[in-house]
Amino acid sequence: MHSLKLTQIGNSVGVILPKEVLARLKLEKGDTVYLTDAPGAVTISPHDPAFETQMDVARKIMKSRREVLRELAK
């Protein structure tokens, strides 16, 4: 666990992530992270949960319509 301090950045307040955390998440300056609320916790992740949901739906459609997609690819 890392203890993080809130710091003033312009008119906002930010958190500075340690190098170890950035390396583990494979993040660099300028990358986008997503904050997800969960009961009793907040998660910071480089993965967009909405995109993951869309991809799950797309995978189900592609699986159920595999033959149609093969014909269209010809």
A tleap script that builds the chain and sets N, CA, C and O, in Angstrom:
source leaprc.protein.ff14SB
mol = sequence {
  NMET HIE SER LEU LYS LEU THR GLN ILE GLY
  ASN SER VAL GLY VAL ILE LEU PRO LYS GLU
  VAL LEU ALA ARG LEU LYS LEU GLU LYS GLY
  ASP THR VAL TYR LEU THR ASP ALA PRO GLY
  ALA VAL THR ILE SER PRO HIE ASP PRO ALA
  PHE GLU THR GLN MET ASP VAL ALA ARG LYS
  ILE MET LYS SER ARG ARG GLU VAL LEU ARG
  GLU LEU ALA CLYS
}
set mol.1.N position { 0.848 -1.170 0.000 }
set mol.1.CA position { 0.000 0.000 0.000 }
set mol.1.C position { 0.894 1.233 0.000 }
set mol.1.O position { 1.933 1.272 0.659 }
set mol.2.N position { 0.466 2.228 -0.750 }
set mol.2.CA position { 1.198 3.490 -0.818 }
set mol.2.C position { 0.361 4.586 -0.183 }
set mol.2.O position { -0.849 4.653 -0.403 }
set mol.3.N position { 0.984 5.427 0.585 }
set mol.3.CA position { 0.321 6.585 1.162 }
set mol.3.C position { 0.573 7.765 0.229 }
set mol.3.O position { 1.724 8.111 -0.039 }
set mol.4.N position { -0.499 8.384 -0.266 }
set mol.4.CA position { -0.376 9.483 -1.211 }
set mol.4.C position { -0.877 10.774 -0.582 }
set mol.4.O position { -1.812 10.768 0.218 }
set mol.5.N position { -0.248 11.872 -0.952 }
set mol.5.CA position { -0.621 13.168 -0.419 }
set mol.5.C position { -1.289 13.983 -1.516 }
set mol.5.O position { -0.845 13.982 -2.664 }
set mol.6.N position { -2.359 14.678 -1.153 }
set mol.6.CA position { -3.024 15.562 -2.100 }
set mol.6.C position { -2.235 16.860 -2.200 }
set mol.6.O position { -1.749 17.380 -1.197 }
set mol.7.N position { -2.113 17.378 -3.421 }
set mol.7.CA position { -1.344 18.594 -3.627 }
set mol.7.C position { -2.108 19.553 -4.533 }
set mol.7.O position { -2.865 19.122 -5.403 }
set mol.8.N position { -1.912 20.837 -4.330 }
set mol.8.CA position { -2.570 21.864 -5.137 }
set mol.8.C position { -1.908 21.922 -6.514 }
set mol.8.O position { -0.687 22.044 -6.616 }
set mol.9.N position { -2.719 21.833 -7.570 }
set mol.9.CA position { -2.239 21.962 -8.940 }
set mol.9.C position { -3.156 22.960 -9.631 }
set mol.9.O position { -4.245 22.601 -10.080 }
set mol.10.N position { -2.724 24.198 -9.715 }
set mol.10.CA position { -3.578 25.252 -10.272 }
set mol.10.C position { -4.794 25.438 -9.392 }
set mol.10.O position { -4.671 25.625 -8.181 }
set mol.11.N position { -5.978 25.388 -10.002 }
set mol.11.CA position { -7.231 25.516 -9.248 }
set mol.11.C position { -7.768 24.159 -8.812 }
set mol.11.O position { -8.849 24.079 -8.230 }
set mol.12.N position { -7.031 23.103 -9.083 }
set mol.12.CA position { -7.465 21.749 -8.758 }
set mol.12.C position { -6.575 21.141 -7.675 }
set mol.12.O position { -5.588 21.739 -7.245 }
set mol.13.N position { -6.946 19.959 -7.258 }
set mol.13.CA position { -6.146 19.192 -6.311 }
set mol.13.C position { -5.798 17.888 -6.999 }
set mol.13.O position { -6.658 17.266 -7.623 }
set mol.14.N position { -4.539 17.465 -6.893 }
set mol.14.CA position { -4.094 16.250 -7.570 }
set mol.14.C position { -3.345 15.322 -6.648 }
set mol.14.O position { -2.998 15.669 -5.519 }
set mol.15.N position { -3.106 14.129 -7.161 }
set mol.15.CA position { -2.334 13.111 -6.459 }
set mol.15.C position { -1.127 12.793 -7.329 }
set mol.15.O position { -1.264 12.614 -8.540 }
set mol.16.N position { 0.037 12.724 -6.731 }
set mol.16.CA position { 1.238 12.351 -7.456 }
set mol.16.C position { 1.498 10.874 -7.197 }
set mol.16.O position { 1.646 10.447 -6.052 }
set mol.17.N position { 1.552 10.093 -8.286 }
set mol.17.CA position { 1.760 8.657 -8.162 }
set mol.17.C position { 3.253 8.342 -8.148 }
set mol.17.O position { 4.010 8.904 -8.940 }
set mol.18.N position { 3.682 7.456 -7.261 }
set mol.18.CA position { 5.100 7.073 -7.212 }
set mol.18.C position { 5.524 6.351 -8.501 }
set mol.18.O position { 4.696 5.766 -9.200 }
set mol.19.N position { 6.814 6.405 -8.794 }
set mol.19.CA position { 7.354 5.779 -10.000 }
set mol.19.C position { 7.015 4.296 -10.063 }
set mol.19.O position { 6.741 3.769 -11.141 }
set mol.20.N position { 7.030 3.615 -8.911 }
set mol.20.CA position { 6.740 2.185 -8.886 }
set mol.20.C position { 5.320 1.896 -9.359 }
set mol.20.O position { 5.086 0.925 -10.078 }
set mol.21.N position { 4.373 2.742 -8.954 }
set mol.21.CA position { 2.980 2.562 -9.345 }
set mol.21.C position { 2.830 2.824 -10.843 }
set mol.21.O position { 2.153 2.072 -11.545 }
set mol.22.N position { 3.459 3.884 -11.326 }
set mol.22.CA position { 3.412 4.188 -12.755 }
set mol.22.C position { 3.993 3.043 -13.586 }
set mol.22.O position { 3.447 2.690 -14.631 }
set mol.23.N position { 5.090 2.473 -13.121 }
set mol.23.CA position { 5.711 1.361 -13.840 }
set mol.23.C position { 4.804 0.139 -13.834 }
set mol.23.O position { 4.660 -0.528 -14.859 }
set mol.24.N position { 4.193 -0.160 -12.699 }
set mol.24.CA position { 3.320 -1.332 -12.591 }
set mol.24.C position { 2.094 -1.198 -13.493 }
set mol.24.O position { 1.648 -2.177 -14.092 }
set mol.25.N position { 1.550 0.029 -13.588 }
set mol.25.CA position { 0.383 0.272 -14.442 }
set mol.25.C position { 0.761 0.567 -15.886 }
set mol.25.O position { -0.109 0.731 -16.741 }
set mol.26.N position { 2.076 0.634 -16.161 }
set mol.26.CA position { 2.593 0.958 -17.496 }
set mol.26.C position { 2.048 2.295 -17.978 }
set mol.26.O position { 1.559 2.416 -19.101 }
set mol.27.N position { 2.143 3.295 -17.109 }
set mol.27.CA position { 1.665 4.634 -17.404 }
set mol.27.C position { 2.832 5.599 -17.551 }
set mol.27.O position { 3.891 5.428 -16.949 }
set mol.28.N position { 2.602 6.620 -18.372 }
set mol.28.CA position { 3.575 7.694 -18.542 }
set mol.28.C position { 2.845 9.018 -18.461 }
set mol.28.O position { 1.615 9.065 -18.479 }
set mol.29.N position { 3.602 10.081 -18.373 }
set mol.29.CA position { 3.033 11.432 -18.331 }
set mol.29.C position { 2.152 11.631 -19.566 }
set mol.29.O position { 2.563 11.333 -20.687 }
set mol.30.N position { 0.945 12.134 -19.348 }
set mol.30.CA position { 0.013 12.391 -20.434 }
set mol.30.C position { -0.989 11.280 -20.676 }
set mol.30.O position { -1.970 11.493 -21.390 }
set mol.31.N position { -0.775 10.092 -20.102 }
set mol.31.CA position { -1.727 8.991 -20.261 }
set mol.31.C position { -3.012 9.302 -19.501 }
set mol.31.O position { -3.023 10.115 -18.577 }
set mol.32.N position { -4.088 8.644 -19.904 }
set mol.32.CA position { -5.379 8.808 -19.251 }
set mol.32.C position { -5.612 7.642 -18.302 }
set mol.32.O position { -5.338 6.492 -18.645 }
set mol.33.N position { -6.117 7.937 -17.109 }
set mol.33.CA position { -6.521 6.899 -16.163 }
set mol.33.C position { -8.001 7.084 -15.854 }
set mol.33.O position { -8.550 8.171 -16.034 }
set mol.34.N position { -8.629 6.033 -15.396 }
set mol.34.CA position { -10.060 6.043 -15.113 }
set mol.34.C position { -10.299 5.735 -13.647 }
set mol.34.O position { -9.693 4.823 -13.085 }
set mol.35.N position { -11.173 6.491 -13.044 }
set mol.35.CA position { -11.536 6.331 -11.643 }
set mol.35.C position { -12.872 5.599 -11.586 }
set mol.35.O position { -13.852 6.052 -12.179 }
set mol.36.N position { -12.920 4.485 -10.888 }
set mol.36.CA position { -14.139 3.702 -10.763 }
set mol.36.C position { -14.541 3.657 -9.298 }
set mol.36.O position { -13.747 3.302 -8.427 }
set mol.37.N position { -15.794 4.026 -9.047 }
set mol.37.CA position { -16.315 3.968 -7.686 }
set mol.37.C position { -16.827 2.562 -7.395 }
set mol.37.O position { -17.537 1.961 -8.203 }
set mol.38.N position { -16.460 2.060 -6.247 }
set mol.38.CA position { -16.956 0.781 -5.767 }
set mol.38.C position { -17.380 0.998 -4.316 }
set mol.38.O position { -16.922 1.947 -3.680 }
set mol.39.N position { -18.240 0.140 -3.786 }
set mol.39.CA position { -18.649 0.315 -2.396 }
set mol.39.C position { -17.441 0.312 -1.457 }
set mol.39.O position { -16.752 -0.701 -1.329 }
set mol.40.N position { -17.192 1.426 -0.815 }
set mol.40.CA position { -16.103 1.533 0.150 }
set mol.40.C position { -14.724 1.708 -0.448 }
set mol.40.O position { -13.733 1.673 0.282 }
set mol.41.N position { -14.627 1.900 -1.781 }
set mol.41.CA position { -13.305 2.027 -2.407 }
set mol.41.C position { -13.400 2.789 -3.721 }
set mol.41.O position { -14.476 2.935 -4.300 }
set mol.42.N position { -12.266 3.264 -4.170 }
set mol.42.CA position { -12.135 3.886 -5.480 }
set mol.42.C position { -10.951 3.215 -6.163 }
set mol.42.O position { -9.908 3.014 -5.541 }
set mol.43.N position { -11.105 2.867 -7.438 }
set mol.43.CA position { -10.053 2.193 -8.186 }
set mol.43.C position { -9.537 3.108 -9.284 }
set mol.43.O position { -10.324 3.724 -10.002 }
set mol.44.N position { -8.213 3.201 -9.421 }
set mol.44.CA position { -7.586 3.932 -10.517 }
set mol.44.C position { -7.023 2.892 -11.470 }
set mol.44.O position { -6.263 2.016 -11.060 }
set mol.45.N position { -7.398 2.986 -12.757 }
set mol.45.CA position { -6.976 1.994 -13.728 }
set mol.45.C position { -6.714 2.648 -15.077 }
set mol.45.O position { -7.360 3.638 -15.418 }
set mol.46.N position { -5.777 2.109 -15.848 }
set mol.46.CA position { -5.564 2.639 -17.197 }
set mol.46.C position { -6.596 2.113 -18.198 }
set mol.46.O position { -6.592 2.527 -19.357 }
set mol.47.N position { -7.480 1.205 -17.768 }
set mol.47.CA position { -8.469 0.596 -18.650 }
set mol.47.C position { -9.833 1.232 -18.445 }
set mol.47.O position { -10.298 1.388 -17.316 }
set mol.48.N position { -10.471 1.599 -19.556 }
set mol.48.CA position { -11.790 2.230 -19.528 }
set mol.48.C position { -12.856 1.147 -19.344 }
set mol.48.O position { -13.036 0.316 -20.234 }
set mol.49.N position { -13.564 1.136 -18.216 }
set mol.49.CA position { -14.571 0.093 -17.980 }
set mol.49.C position { -15.705 0.124 -19.004 }
set mol.49.O position { -16.253 -0.927 -19.336 }
set mol.50.N position { -16.068 1.305 -19.512 }
set mol.50.CA position { -17.128 1.392 -20.519 }
set mol.50.C position { -16.687 0.714 -21.812 }
set mol.50.O position { -17.485 0.040 -22.463 }
set mol.51.N position { -15.423 0.888 -22.185 }
set mol.51.CA position { -14.897 0.243 -23.394 }
set mol.51.C position { -14.891 -1.267 -23.225 }
set mol.51.O position { -15.218 -1.996 -24.162 }
set mol.52.N position { -14.525 -1.744 -22.044 }
set mol.52.CA position { -14.525 -3.187 -21.782 }
set mol.52.C position { -15.931 -3.760 -21.948 }
set mol.52.O position { -16.100 -4.850 -22.496 }
set mol.53.N position { -16.928 -3.035 -21.480 }
set mol.53.CA position { -18.319 -3.479 -21.619 }
set mol.53.C position { -18.709 -3.550 -23.090 }
set mol.53.O position { -19.336 -4.517 -23.522 }
set mol.54.N position { -18.340 -2.532 -23.859 }
set mol.54.CA position { -18.639 -2.518 -25.291 }
set mol.54.C position { -17.955 -3.686 -26.007 }
set mol.54.O position { -18.548 -4.307 -26.889 }
set mol.55.N position { -16.724 -3.979 -25.632 }
set mol.55.CA position { -16.005 -5.085 -26.256 }
set mol.55.C position { -16.633 -6.430 -25.921 }
set mol.55.O position { -16.661 -7.323 -26.768 }
set mol.56.N position { -17.137 -6.590 -24.706 }
set mol.56.CA position { -17.819 -7.832 -24.335 }
set mol.56.C position { -19.052 -8.050 -25.204 }
set mol.56.O position { -19.297 -9.161 -25.674 }
set mol.57.N position { -19.825 -6.991 -25.417 }
set mol.57.CA position { -21.012 -7.076 -26.268 }
set mol.57.C position { -20.607 -7.402 -27.699 }
set mol.57.O position { -21.230 -8.245 -28.344 }
set mol.58.N position { -19.558 -6.733 -28.203 }
set mol.58.CA position { -19.096 -6.981 -29.570 }
set mol.58.C position { -18.631 -8.422 -29.737 }
set mol.58.O position { -18.918 -9.042 -30.760 }
set mol.59.N position { -17.925 -8.961 -28.763 }
set mol.59.CA position { -17.456 -10.351 -28.845 }
set mol.59.C position { -18.633 -11.332 -28.907 }
set mol.59.O position { -18.595 -12.304 -29.661 }
set mol.60.N position { -19.668 -11.074 -28.118 }
set mol.60.CA position { -20.844 -11.947 -28.134 }
set mol.60.C position { -21.525 -11.910 -29.497 }
set mol.60.O position { -21.928 -12.949 -30.020 }
set mol.61.N position { -21.655 -10.712 -30.078 }
set mol.61.CA position { -22.291 -10.574 -31.393 }
set mol.61.C position { -21.446 -11.274 -32.454 }
set mol.61.O position { -21.976 -11.995 -33.299 }
set mol.62.N position { -20.124 -11.059 -32.409 }
set mol.62.CA position { -19.249 -11.690 -33.404 }
set mol.62.C position { -19.296 -13.212 -33.299 }
set mol.62.O position { -19.228 -13.910 -34.311 }
set mol.63.N position { -19.412 -13.718 -32.088 }
set mol.63.CA position { -19.469 -15.169 -31.896 }
set mol.63.C position { -20.777 -15.732 -32.447 }
set mol.63.O position { -20.778 -16.777 -33.098 }
set mol.64.N position { -21.895 -15.042 -32.188 }
set mol.64.CA position { -23.190 -15.547 -32.629 }
set mol.64.C position { -23.401 -15.342 -34.132 }
set mol.64.O position { -24.195 -16.056 -34.742 }
set mol.65.N position { -22.707 -14.386 -34.730 }
set mol.65.CA position { -22.868 -14.084 -36.163 }
set mol.65.C position { -21.611 -14.433 -36.967 }
set mol.65.O position { -21.333 -13.808 -37.990 }
set mol.66.N position { -20.868 -15.415 -36.509 }
set mol.66.CA position { -19.588 -15.779 -37.128 }
set mol.66.C position { -19.725 -16.084 -38.620 }
set mol.66.O position { -18.917 -15.603 -39.415 }
set mol.67.N position { -20.728 -16.870 -39.015 }
set mol.67.CA position { -20.901 -17.244 -40.428 }
set mol.67.C position { -21.213 -16.030 -41.294 }
set mol.67.O position { -20.691 -15.909 -42.402 }
set mol.68.N position { -22.052 -15.139 -40.804 }
set mol.68.CA position { -22.387 -13.921 -41.551 }
set mol.68.C position { -21.130 -13.071 -41.745 }
set mol.68.O position { -20.900 -12.549 -42.836 }
set mol.69.N position { -20.339 -12.931 -40.727 }
set mol.69.CA position { -19.110 -12.128 -40.823 }
set mol.69.C position { -18.121 -12.757 -41.792 }
set mol.69.O position { -17.428 -12.036 -42.511 }
set mol.70.N position { -18.037 -14.088 -41.829 }
set mol.70.CA position { -17.150 -14.760 -42.794 }
set mol.70.C position { -17.591 -14.479 -44.232 }
set mol.70.O position { -16.762 -14.235 -45.109 }
set mol.71.N position { -18.903 -14.517 -44.458 }
set mol.71.CA position { -19.411 -14.230 -45.816 }
set mol.71.C position { -19.131 -12.782 -46.200 }
set mol.71.O position { -18.750 -12.503 -47.337 }
set mol.72.N position { -19.314 -11.881 -45.280 }
set mol.72.CA position { -19.067 -10.468 -45.578 }
set mol.72.C position { -17.605 -10.184 -45.837 }
set mol.72.O position { -17.273 -9.250 -46.568 }
set mol.73.N position { -16.717 -10.988 -45.241 }
set mol.73.CA position { -15.276 -10.767 -45.394 }
set mol.73.C position { -14.764 -11.225 -46.759 }
set mol.73.O position { -13.641 -10.888 -47.134 }
set mol.74.N position { -15.564 -11.986 -47.509 }
set mol.74.CA position { -15.127 -12.489 -48.829 }
set mol.74.C position { -15.065 -11.386 -49.844 }
set mol.74.O position { -14.719 -11.630 -51.000 }
savepdb mol mol.pdb
quit
